[in-house]
């Protein structure tokens, strides 16, 4: 099942994408897709519905985050060995964890660079969405706690991340730096999260082209590991790291985003995103 939300910011309505690629209205069944919707029993009730009985929707003018996101946005750094190498950093012995501010945006919403930014970068990542409370779970139990998967662009300001005091969060949590979607694809449709192609283009040029099988720590390991440091709740999301090809690692010199650039990215079976990059403009954040 592919769940999504569409409509103006703050007024999104629930929908699903059926097997024929048609949008179906869920607003007569549930008022919104919330963390509670992602619990196993709630997903089961939705999966029992025949999509053909739901009203068809026209192509939406805007797609929001696939669920009403307000929980933890947990990220894993340097989780592909070749990305660690291009960053001139060692492959970690344990997962590197940091938090992204809860400023998640829709998959095609503008990316707005913060004031004075000169090193805004891109990162396509597999998102793992939690559907059941996970606290000290084993790797064997870990996937039972997953509601589904999604595409994430872990947009990053490298100067803020690496040159402004040694903490990553300030370069990761800027407004609009967390596009999620277009869909949440439930776990039953992703039999092997460790064999998904993922890619990213800037202005039509392919920069990232990887596969989740080359992760240092896989989805099972990450869910189990993180659950030892914090309780994972329905609606929390884990962004699992990026393959090589980010602007920071470009040769012969780093290359960063500028106003007017367009990013396009996707993951096999999970959909695509497209974001235009804008210079700082508060109006793009407050509409």
N, C-alpha and C positions, 0 to 999 in steps of 0.2 A: 504494500500500500504506500502511495506517495501523498503525503499530506502537505498542504500549503495554506497560506493566508494572503488575501489580496485586498487592496483598497488603500485609501489615504492613511497616512501615518496616524496611529492612535485610533483608527476606525476600521481596522482590518476585519475581514470576514473569513470563516473557515471554508476550505474546499479540499477536494482530492483530485488527483489526476488518474483517470481510469486506464485500462489496458490498451485502449485505442488512442491514448494521448489527448482525450477530451477532458475539459475541466467540469467538475460536478460540484454543485452547491451543497455544502454541509450545514448551512446556517439553520435549516429546519430540524436538524438533529442535535447539534451542539451550538452554543452561542459563540464559542471561540475555541481555539486549540491552545490549551494551557498546560502547565506541568502535570496537572491531574489527568489530562487526556492521555498522557504518555505512559500511565501505569498499565501493567499487563492486562488487567481486567477491562479497562476502558478501551484499549486498543482492540481487544477481542470483540467487544460489542460493535465497534466500527467495522471490523473485518467481516462481521456477519451480514452487513448490509449489501444488497445487490446494487452496485454503482449505477446500473441502468435505470433504477427507480428514482435516482436523484436528478433534480433539474440541471440541464446543461447551462454553462456560463459562457458568455463571450470572452474573448481574450482580455485579460485584465490590463488596466492602464498601469498598475503598479503591483508588484509582488513584495510582500513584507517578509519578515523572518518566519520560518515555518511554524513556530510555536511562539506564544507570548513569552519572550525570553526575559528573565529577570533574576535568574539564579547565577551560580558560579560559572565563570568563563575561564577555564583552566587550560594553560598552554604548556606544551612540552618543547623544550629547546634542543637543537642539535640532535634530532632523532633519526637523521639519515647520515651515515658515516661520510659520504661524499660531500654533503652540505657542511659538516663540521670542518672538513679539509679546506673547502673554498673559503671558510670563515677564519682559517688559520687557528683553529681551536681543536683540542683533543677530543676524541670520541668519549663521551661520558661513561663512567662505570655504573652510574645509576641515572635514572631519568632526571633531567633538569626541569624544574617546575617553576612557572611564574603565572601571575594572574593578569588577565586582560580586563580593563574596566567594562562594566556592563553597558556598553554603548553600541550593542549589536545593531546592524542596519540590514535592510533588505538587500537581496543579491545584486540588484541593478541600481541601487541608490548611488548618488554622487559620493566620491571619496574626496574629502576636503582636507587639504594639507594645513597643518597648524601654522600660525603666524611665524614667518622667518624660516620655515623648513627648507632645507637644501638636500636632505638625504632620506626622502620618503621612498620606501622599498615595498616590494610585493612578495607574497609567500602563499602558494596554493597548499591547502592542507585538508586532510580528512578529519571531519568532525564526528565525534562519538557522543550521542545524546543519551543521557541516563533516563531510565524509566522506572527503576526500582531502587530503593535505598540500598546503598552499598557501604558497609563499614567492616573493615578487616575481612574482606571476601578473599577467597582463594582464586587462583587463575582458572581452575575448573568451574567456579561459580560465576566468573566475571561477566561472561557474555549474557547470562540470564538477567543481568542488571541493565542491559543496553536496550533502549527502545528502538533506536535506529541510527542512521548515518546521514551526513550532509556535507556539502562543500563549504569551506571557509577560506576567506582570503585574510590571512594574518598580516594586514598592512602594518608596517613598522617604520618609525623614524629613527634611523641609525645613529645620528648624532645624539639624540636624546637618550637612546638605549645604551650607547657604548661610551659616550664622551661627557656625560653630564652627571657624574657621581657614582657610576658603577652599579646602578640598579636598572634592570631591563624594563620594569613596569611603565616608567614614564614615556618610553619610546613605543610602547605597545598599546597604550590605553587612550590615545587621542580620539576625539569624537570622529565617528564614521570609520574607524580602523578595524571594524569587525563584520564585514558583510557575511551573511549566513543564508544558505538556500541555493536554489529556489525551493527545494522540497526537503522534507524529512522522509527518508525511505526506510520503512520498517525493517527490522533485523531479518525477518523471514525472506526478504528479497535480496539479501546480501549474504550468500552462503559462506563466502570467504573474504573478510575485510582485508586480508593480507595478500590479495592479488587484484588490486584495482589500479588501473592506469590513471595518472593525474598529470595535468599540464596547465601552462599559463602562457599567454601571449601579451605583448605590449605593442600596440600599433601594428598588429598583424604579424609581428616577429615572434616566433616560438622561443621562449627563454627557459622554461621548465618543462621537462618531459620525463616523468619518473613512474615508479610503481611502488605500492605500499609494501611489497614483499621485501624491499631493502631497508625497511625500518630497523633501527637498532633494537627498540623495544616495541613489540606488537601490541595490539589492542588489549588482549587478555592481560598481558603483563602490566600495561599502564593502568587499567581499571583497578586491578588488584593492588598495585603499588600505591596509587594515589589514595585508595580507601584506607590506607594505614596512616595517612597524615591528616585527612579530613573526611567527614562523612559526605558521600555523594548522594544527592537528592534528585528526584524526578525533575527534569528541566535543566539540570546542570549539563554543560557541554565541555568536552575535552578536545582541544585542537592538537593533533598528534604530531606536529612537526612537518617540515617541508623538505622536498628533495632539492638537489643542487640546481643552480640557475638563477639565483636571486641577483639583484643589482649590485649588492655589496661585493659579490664574488666575480663580477664581470672582468674580463681581461681585454686590453692591457690595463684598464683602470675601471673603478666602480662606475656604474651608471644608475642614476636615480630618476624617479618620476618627476614630471613637470606638468604644470597646468596645460590642459588640452590633450594629454595622453589618454589612451583608452586601454584598459585591461580587460582581457577575456580569459576565462579559466573554467576548468571543469574536471569532473571525476567520472570515470566509467560507471554508468548506471545511476548516477546521482544528480545529473543535470549540469547546467552551465550558468555562469555569472558574467555580467558585463558592467564595468564601472568606468565612468568618465572622471578624470582627475581635475579638481578645481583648486585655484588659489583660495586662501582664507576668505570666507564670506559667511558671516553668521546667519544670513538669511537662508542659506541652504541647510542649516541645522534646526531652524526654528519654525519652518513652515508646517 
